Amino acid sequence: MRKILILLLFVSSACERGLEVEPKMYISAKEAFSNKENVDAALVGCYDALQLQHYYGRNFVIIGDLASDNSRASGTKIEYYSTDDNNLLSDNILVEGIWSDIYTAINRVNYVLTQIDGLDFLNTSEKEDISGQLRFLRGLHYFNLVRLYGGVPLKLLPTDDVQEDNFLPRSSTNQVYDQIIADLEYSILNLKNTLPERATVFAAKTCLSMVNLSLGNFGDALNYSKEVFDSINFLEEKYSELFDHQGEPSREIIFYVPFSPSDKNRLAEYLLPNPLGGRYENSPTPKLVSLIEENDARRNLIAARYKDKYYSTKYSDLTTGSDRVIVYRTAELLFIMAEAAYRIDSVGNLTDILNSLNKVRVRAGLPALEELVAGSIWNAIQKEKQIEFAFEGKRWFDLIRTHTAIGTVPTVTTAYQKLWPLPLSEMLANPNIGIQNQNDGY
């Protein structure tokens, strides 16, 4: 992907604090927004931020399973073992890096958003679409932050220096969610793009359905997810087709992050065993392996076997690192529909819930579930989603949302572990966030 080339220093924290943030090349801010081609380059720069190593380029995807009961640290990286143990310190590389990379992404979005309205060479429709794409990205970024750290500084304007005035205190969790919803609702009304590697109305509605599920707004979660699923109405016939990274992306994919040899990820390298050319930093837990039925078509993608080692093959491009990272796909809508319907009326909606789950099970080559009582359907929903999305970075957030991390993950024994600590670097640099503002337990 082309890199955004503008005068702004894209900040790597809630406010920059001495990290290496200068772009390698410069053009003036006036030039950067002088024509449509340069505006698109700036927009591409906002999408590029999703590829950062601590974001969808590697670590954000990995920790979504590593902190849960899906995967375990099996290599040499100390920070992965700390995450696996759910024994994080505020100076952990992952705690610092994910925060930093997501705020870098937010700052890029905020900068471009401040420029769009004043560009006379863009018509109203073009401005709406670009702003809609940017607001989707910002909503997604804050949704990822708030689920990990709780209330965070809510930056809605760009930061291009280290003046003390640019540091903000933590906003409440409710304030962050209010902004996420506002951004996504704006996107839904203004987006025109239909390509799945960029924001679409379907992507914004999918994210908003997940936000509502997290907030306990089950009626809205059900409505948004059903609306998108009914509109797309497609599941890939073979599960493996979703992860065939050589051809065009599956129609099941709603939003994904593309990678290429020049903008690569290292997920395959971190998942594959050493004899196959990988580092084997992250592998399936015995529990996950035991949950997968022998004739499940998803087995070899989730828990392939090399001698005594199990490993995921969802990312397999060791040579170029061009595996795309799927953020949303239609199968997830089925699970949102099932969970929301269960929460609304587990007995009255039982047929609809089973229908959603069975679409996924039958695709995996498994028999349909029948005659489950309401008391056992909840476990079926959680088990099926755990398997379906293993190594896609979903499991930890599902456990936190459903308040089941304690009792499911052996290393999660107290409530404070459900949030990550705020990074030490932020507390040292930000005069508005001190030790007294740290999350409980850290």
ABEGO torsion letter per residue (X at the ends): XBBBBBABBBBABABBBGBBABBABBBBAAAAAABAAAAAAAAAAAAAAAABAABAAAAAAAAAAAABAABBBABABAAAAAAAAGBBBAABAAAAAAAAAAAAAAAAAAAAAAAAAABAABBAAAAAAAAAAAAAAAAAAAAAAAAAAEBBBBBABBBABABAAABBBBBBAAAAAAAAAAAAAAAAAABABABAABBBAAAAAAAAAAAAAAAGBAAAAAAAAAAAAAAAGBBBABAAAAABAABBBBAABABBBBBBAABBBAAAAAABBAAAGBAGABBBBAAAAAABBAABAAAAAABBBBEABBBBAABABAAAGABBBBABBAAAAAAAAAAAAAAABAAAAAAAAAAAAAAAAAAAGBBBBBGBBAAAAAAAAAAAAAAAABGAGAAAAAAAAAGAABGABAABABAAAABBBBBAAAAAABAABBAAABBBGX
